[in-house]
Amino acid sequence: MQGIPYEHGLILASILFAIGLVGVLTRRNIVFLLMSLEIMLNACGLAFIVASARWEQADGQVMFLMILTLAAAEVAVGLGLIIQLYRRYHTVDIDRLSEMKG
C-alpha cells in the first residue's frame, strides 16, 4: 500500500498556511484572527509530520506535539482576553478597539 506523496502533503500545508495568513491579514474580528492563527499552526504541524515521514524520524512528530501544546495555551489565553475585552468594550472588532486608546 502506497502512502500519500510528500509533495502533496507539503502543498496542502502551504495552502493551509496561505489561507491562515489571508485570514490574519484581512479579518478584523479577534475570534477569526485566532482561528486563522490556529490554521497557520496546524499547517506548520502538518509540514513537520510530512518531513518526519519523509526522513523516517520521530522529530517531526515531537515538534507537532509541542505545536499542539502551544496552540492549546494560545486558545486559553486568547479566549480569556477576548472575554475581558468584550465585557469592557462590548465589541471584538480590532479597529474599534484600537480607536479607544485615548
C-alpha positions as CSV (number, residue, x, y, z in Angstrom):
1,M,0.0,0.0,0.0
2,Q,1.4,3.3,-1.0
3,G,1.2,6.4,1.1
4,I,0.4,10.0,0.2
5,P,3.3,11.6,-1.8
6,Y,5.3,14.0,0.2
7,E,4.8,16.8,-2.3
8,H,1.1,16.6,-1.8
9,G,1.4,16.9,1.9
10,L,3.7,19.9,1.6
11,I,1.4,21.5,-0.9
12,L,-1.6,21.0,1.4
13,A,0.4,22.5,4.3
14,S,1.4,25.6,2.2
15,I,-2.2,26.1,1.1
16,L,-3.4,25.9,4.7
17,F,-0.8,28.3,5.8
18,A,-1.7,30.8,3.0
19,I,-5.4,30.6,4.0
20,G,-4.5,31.3,7.6
21,L,-2.2,34.2,6.5
22,V,-5.0,35.7,4.4
23,G,-7.4,35.4,7.4
24,V,-4.9,37.1,9.7
25,L,-4.3,40.0,7.2
26,T,-8.0,40.6,6.3
27,R,-10.2,39.8,9.3
28,R,-11.0,42.4,11.9
29,N,-12.7,40.1,14.4
30,I,-10.5,38.8,17.1
31,V,-12.1,35.4,17.1
32,F,-11.5,34.9,13.4
33,L,-8.0,36.2,13.9
34,L,-7.3,33.5,16.5
35,M,-8.9,30.9,14.2
36,S,-6.6,31.9,11.4
37,L,-3.6,31.6,13.7
38,E,-4.7,28.1,14.6
39,I,-4.9,27.2,10.9
40,M,-1.3,28.5,10.4
41,L,-0.1,26.5,13.4
42,N,-1.7,23.3,12.1
43,A,-0.2,23.9,8.7
44,C,3.3,24.1,10.3
45,G,2.5,20.9,12.2
46,L,1.4,19.1,9.1
47,A,4.7,20.2,7.4
48,F,6.6,18.7,10.4
49,I,4.7,15.5,10.1
50,V,5.3,15.2,6.4
51,A,9.0,15.9,6.8
52,S,9.2,13.4,9.6
53,A,7.6,10.7,7.5
54,R,10.0,11.5,4.6
55,W,13.1,11.1,6.6
56,E,11.6,8.3,8.8
57,Q,12.5,10.2,12.1
58,A,10.2,10.9,15.0
59,D,11.5,14.5,15.4
60,G,8.6,16.0,13.4
61,Q,6.0,14.2,15.5
62,V,7.6,15.6,18.7
63,M,7.5,19.1,17.2
64,F,3.9,18.6,16.3
65,L,3.1,17.7,19.9
66,M,4.9,20.9,21.0
67,I,2.8,22.9,18.4
68,L,-0.4,21.4,19.8
69,T,0.6,22.4,23.3
70,L,1.4,25.9,22.1
71,A,-2.0,26.1,20.3
72,A,-3.8,25.0,23.4
73,A,-2.1,27.7,25.5
74,E,-2.8,30.3,22.9
75,V,-6.5,29.4,22.8
76,A,-6.8,29.5,26.6
77,V,-5.1,32.9,26.9
78,G,-6.7,34.3,23.8
79,L,-10.2,33.4,24.8
80,G,-9.7,34.9,28.2
81,L,-8.5,38.1,26.7
82,I,-11.5,38.2,24.3
83,I,-13.9,37.7,27.1
84,Q,-12.4,40.6,29.1
85,L,-12.3,42.9,26.0
86,Y,-15.9,42.1,25.3
87,R,-17.0,42.7,28.8
88,R,-15.2,46.1,28.9
89,Y,-15.9,47.5,25.4
90,H,-18.8,45.3,24.2
91,T,-17.1,44.6,20.9
92,V,-14.5,42.2,19.5
93,D,-13.7,44.4,16.4
94,I,-10.0,45.2,16.3
95,D,-10.5,48.5,14.5
96,R,-12.9,49.8,17.2
97,L,-10.6,48.6,20.0
98,S,-7.6,50.5,18.5
99,E,-9.6,53.7,18.3
100,M,-10.4,53.5,22.1
101,K,-6.7,54.1,23.1
102,G,-7.2,57.7,24.2
